[in-house]
Amino acid sequence: MEIQNIESNLASNRYPGRGIILGRSEDGQNAVIAYFIMGRSENSRNRVFVEDGEGIRTQAFDPEKLSDPSLIIYSPVRVFGGTTIVTNGDQTDTVYEFLKAGKAFESALRTRTFEPDGPNFTPRVSGIMEADGSYRLSILKSANGNPASAQRFFYEYSSPVSGEGHFIHTYRGNGSPLPSYEGEPTPVCISGEIDHFTQKLWENLSEENKVSLFTRFINLKTGLTETRIINKNHD
């Protein structure tokens, strides 16, 4: 599959939904993680990312406007040892508990399925970044919108290439119902240091629908992390 320019990819899709990018920095020195959320409803847009230990969680920007927390309040990022978990839902906690018990990422996700938000049946996208910079991605989805059939896909990247990453997200675009992502994760170029990388992602997400963005660079030699969070809602 041809490597895509991440800015062009995002700019061409008004509603990719929630997305994960995992990869390696251009200089080869850092593991790279990005996670963003978008929203069409007032409830979905009424969110911010806040730091929570080594990870992050979503939080209502205006608690009085929060109508249903079930699928929008969760911990997108948690860290277990040298492994960083990033997902678009409460399956973060499932993966964390399985890793803690000495079990596999894939085993955790085989206990889960897509979100119960018919007629969209939003896919669950998940990833883990290991201390050595290798990573895995997964998508759990319905069979073309049929909730009676769950499909689980897993992708492993054991030898990442500098300046490249893989991007997976929930929707192919806007619609009613929303069309689920299809195919393997999209290979994308990763360039620049963390502030440049963060800004180009944020600038190319739909202004109308973007909500929050998290990025992290993890130094592969020292394990030291740099994190950035951008929230559309802010005081």
C-alpha positions as CSV (number, residue, x, y, z in Angstrom):
1,M,0.0,0.0,0.0
2,E,1.3,3.4,-0.9
3,I,2.5,5.6,2.0
4,Q,0.1,8.6,2.3
5,N,0.7,12.1,3.5
6,I,-1.1,12.3,6.8
7,E,-2.2,16.0,6.3
8,S,-3.8,15.2,3.0
9,N,-5.4,12.1,4.4
10,L,-7.1,14.0,7.2
11,A,-8.0,17.0,5.2
12,S,-9.8,14.8,2.6
13,N,-12.0,13.2,5.3
14,R,-14.6,15.4,7.0
15,Y,-15.4,12.8,9.6
16,P,-12.8,10.0,10.3
17,G,-14.3,9.8,13.8
18,R,-11.7,8.7,16.3
19,G,-8.2,7.7,15.1
20,I,-4.9,6.2,16.2
21,I,-1.5,6.7,14.6
22,L,1.5,4.6,15.8
23,G,4.9,4.8,14.2
24,R,8.5,6.0,14.5
25,S,9.9,9.5,14.2
26,E,11.8,10.7,11.2
27,D,15.1,10.6,13.1
28,G,14.4,7.1,14.3
29,Q,14.9,8.1,17.9
30,N,11.3,8.1,19.1
31,A,8.2,5.9,19.1
32,V,5.3,8.1,18.0
33,I,1.7,7.9,19.2
34,A,-1.3,10.1,18.3
35,Y,-5.0,9.8,19.2
36,F,-7.8,12.1,18.3
37,I,-11.5,12.3,18.8
38,M,-14.2,14.1,16.8
39,G,-17.9,14.7,17.4
40,R,-21.1,15.5,15.7
41,S,-23.5,15.8,18.6
42,E,-23.4,18.3,21.5
43,N,-22.7,15.4,23.9
44,S,-19.7,14.2,21.9
45,R,-18.3,17.7,21.4
46,N,-18.6,18.5,25.1
47,R,-15.3,16.8,25.9
48,V,-11.6,17.4,26.7
49,F,-8.6,15.3,27.3
50,V,-7.0,15.5,30.7
51,E,-3.8,13.9,32.0
52,D,-4.3,10.9,34.3
53,G,-1.1,9.5,35.7
54,E,1.0,8.4,32.7
55,G,-2.1,8.3,30.5
56,I,-5.1,10.4,29.7
57,R,-8.9,10.3,30.2
58,T,-11.8,12.1,28.6
59,Q,-13.8,14.5,30.7
60,A,-16.9,16.6,30.2
61,F,-16.0,20.2,29.5
62,D,-19.3,21.3,30.8
63,P,-20.7,18.7,33.3
64,E,-24.2,20.2,33.2
65,K,-24.4,19.4,29.4
66,L,-23.3,15.8,29.8
67,S,-26.3,13.6,28.8
68,D,-24.9,10.1,28.3
69,P,-21.4,9.2,29.5
70,S,-21.5,5.5,28.5
71,L,-19.5,5.7,25.2
72,I,-17.7,9.0,25.5
73,I,-16.1,9.0,29.0
74,Y,-13.2,6.6,29.1
75,S,-9.4,6.4,29.4
76,P,-7.9,6.5,25.8
77,V,-4.3,6.0,27.0
78,R,-2.9,3.9,29.9
79,V,0.6,2.6,30.5
80,F,1.5,-0.8,31.9
81,G,5.3,-1.2,32.4
82,G,6.9,-0.3,29.1
83,T,3.7,-0.8,27.1
84,T,1.5,2.1,26.2
85,I,-2.1,1.2,25.4
86,V,-4.3,3.5,23.2
87,T,-7.9,2.8,22.2
88,N,-11.1,4.6,21.4
89,G,-13.1,3.2,24.3
90,D,-13.2,1.4,27.6
91,Q,-11.4,-1.6,26.0
92,T,-8.3,0.3,27.2
93,D,-9.1,-1.1,30.6
94,T,-9.7,-4.6,29.3
95,V,-6.3,-4.6,27.6
96,Y,-4.6,-3.2,30.7
97,E,-6.1,-5.9,33.0
98,F,-5.1,-8.7,30.5
99,L,-1.5,-7.4,30.3
100,K,-1.4,-7.1,34.1
101,A,-2.5,-10.8,34.2
102,G,0.3,-11.8,31.8
103,K,-2.1,-12.3,28.9
104,A,-2.0,-10.9,25.4
105,F,-3.4,-7.8,23.7
106,E,-5.2,-10.0,21.2
107,S,-6.8,-12.2,23.9
108,A,-8.2,-9.1,25.6
109,L,-9.8,-7.8,22.4
110,R,-11.3,-11.2,21.6
111,T,-13.6,-10.6,24.7
112,R,-14.9,-7.4,23.2
113,T,-16.8,-6.3,20.1
114,F,-18.0,-3.1,18.3
115,E,-19.8,-0.4,20.2
116,P,-23.6,-0.9,20.9
117,D,-24.5,2.3,19.2
118,G,-26.8,1.1,16.3
119,P,-27.2,1.8,13.5
120,N,-23.5,2.9,13.4
121,F,-22.1,0.0,15.4
122,T,-18.9,2.0,15.7
123,P,-15.7,0.0,15.4
124,R,-13.4,-0.3,18.4
125,V,-9.8,0.6,17.3
126,S,-7.0,-0.2,19.6
127,G,-3.2,-0.2,19.7
128,I,-0.2,-0.9,21.9
129,M,3.3,0.6,21.6
130,E,6.1,-1.5,23.2
131,A,9.3,-0.1,24.8
132,D,11.3,-1.2,21.8
133,G,9.1,0.8,19.4
134,S,7.3,-2.2,17.9
135,Y,3.5,-1.9,17.9
136,R,0.2,-3.6,17.1
137,L,-3.1,-2.3,16.0
138,S,-6.6,-3.8,15.9
139,I,-10.1,-3.1,14.7
140,L,-13.3,-4.8,15.9
141,K,-16.2,-4.2,13.7
142,S,-19.6,-5.4,12.4
143,A,-20.0,-7.1,9.1
144,N,-21.2,-4.2,6.9
145,G,-23.4,-3.0,9.7
146,N,-24.8,-6.4,10.6
147,P,-24.6,-6.6,14.4
148,A,-25.1,-10.4,14.4
149,S,-21.6,-10.8,12.9
150,A,-18.5,-9.4,14.7
151,Q,-15.2,-9.2,12.8
152,R,-11.8,-8.9,14.6
153,F,-8.6,-7.8,12.8
154,F,-5.1,-7.6,14.2
155,Y,-1.9,-6.1,12.7
156,E,1.6,-6.4,14.0
157,Y,4.6,-4.1,13.1
158,S,7.7,-5.6,14.7
159,S,10.3,-3.6,12.7
160,P,9.0,0.0,12.2
161,V,10.7,2.2,9.6
162,S,11.8,5.7,10.6
163,G,9.5,8.4,9.4
164,E,6.6,6.0,8.9
165,G,3.5,5.0,10.9
166,H,0.1,3.4,10.5
167,F,-3.2,5.1,10.9
168,I,-6.5,3.4,11.7
169,H,-9.8,5.2,12.5
170,T,-13.5,4.5,13.0
171,Y,-15.2,5.9,9.9
172,R,-14.5,6.2,6.2
173,G,-16.3,9.5,6.3
174,N,-19.6,11.2,7.2
175,G,-22.9,9.5,6.6
176,S,-26.0,8.1,8.1
177,P,-25.3,5.5,9.3
178,L,-21.6,6.2,9.5
179,P,-19.6,3.9,7.3
180,S,-17.0,1.9,9.2
181,Y,-13.3,2.0,8.3
182,E,-12.3,-0.8,5.9
183,G,-9.0,-2.5,5.1
184,E,-5.6,-2.7,6.9
185,P,-4.2,0.4,8.7
186,T,-3.1,3.1,6.3
187,P,0.7,3.7,6.1
188,V,1.5,7.4,6.6
189,C,4.5,9.6,6.7
190,I,5.7,11.0,10.1
191,S,7.9,14.1,10.0
192,G,9.3,16.7,12.3
193,E,9.5,16.9,16.1
194,I,6.5,16.6,18.3
195,D,5.2,20.2,18.1
196,H,5.3,20.2,14.3
197,F,3.7,16.7,14.1
198,T,1.0,17.7,16.6
199,Q,0.2,21.0,14.9
200,K,-0.1,19.5,11.4
201,L,-2.5,16.9,12.6
202,W,-4.7,19.4,14.4
203,E,-4.7,21.8,11.5
204,N,-5.9,19.2,9.1
205,L,-8.8,17.7,11.2
206,S,-12.2,19.1,10.3
207,E,-12.6,22.4,12.1
208,E,-16.3,21.7,12.6
209,N,-16.0,18.3,14.1
210,K,-12.6,18.0,15.8
211,V,-12.7,17.8,19.6
212,S,-9.3,16.8,21.1
213,L,-5.8,15.5,20.1
214,F,-3.2,13.7,22.1
215,T,0.4,13.1,20.9
216,R,3.4,11.4,22.6
217,F,7.0,10.9,21.6
218,I,8.8,8.2,23.6
219,N,12.6,8.2,23.4
220,L,13.6,4.6,22.5
221,K,16.9,4.8,24.4
222,T,15.9,6.5,27.6
223,G,12.1,5.9,27.7
224,L,11.5,9.6,28.4
225,T,8.3,10.9,27.0
226,E,7.0,14.2,25.6
227,T,3.3,14.7,25.5
228,R,1.0,17.3,23.9
229,I,-2.7,17.7,24.3
230,I,-4.9,20.1,22.3
231,N,-8.6,20.6,23.3
232,K,-11.0,22.6,21.1
233,N,-12.9,23.4,24.3
234,H,-10.7,25.3,26.7
235,D,-11.0,27.9,29.5
